[in-house]
């Protein structure tokens, strides 16, 4: 079994806010194949993130959410997941 190392998107959230596609392209270019979603860029939908990930060959294997988001908008958390 081969293990993959993924990038946590929380660590690059400022860059994602500025340039979602370009930042994901750079993540893929340095060799990552998987990411963990957290704190999606506020202007982007889960669908847009999914399309951007697909376009650069990245997959999202996991996500984490802060409790206030889960309580305030569980439907959005489910869409992202």
C-alpha positions, 0 to 999 in steps of 0.5 A: 500500500502506498501512502500519500502526503497531502497539503492542509489548505488551512495553512495557505488560506490567504493565498487561496483567497487571492488566487484559488486556481493558481495556488492549487496549481502550485500545490500540485506542481510541487508534488502533492496529490491530495489536500485537506479542506478547511476554511474555504475561500469566502468567495468560493463555493464548494463546487468551485473548489471541487472543479479547481481541484479536479482541474489540477489533478488534486483530490480532497480526502478530508475536511475539518470544520469549526463548531460554530460553522457546523452549528450555524450552517450544517448544510454548507458543511455537508456540501463542502464535505 
